[in-house]
């Protein structure tokens, strides 16, 4: 039996979806805001930084380890995707 969706049911589902979305997005937004804070103000408890800086990103790219790891990850991803496409094509 199919039941009609009432307005209150639709509102309830919308509120539940928004709650789940916020539950999932708040940690990601928190980490993104932390990446723009200076190193000394990471634990000040504020969500939005008072002073924005790109020093954390400069520090990552100044060391060669990140670019090397990124290059390796991209290479492995491309190779594994190519292998999966070839095997999937042969299996189809």
ABEGO torsion letter per residue (X at the ends): XBBBBBAAAAAAAAAAAAAAAAAAAAAAAAAAAAAABBAAAAAAGBABBABBBAAAAAAAAABAAAAAAAAAAAAAAAAAAAAAAAAAAAAX
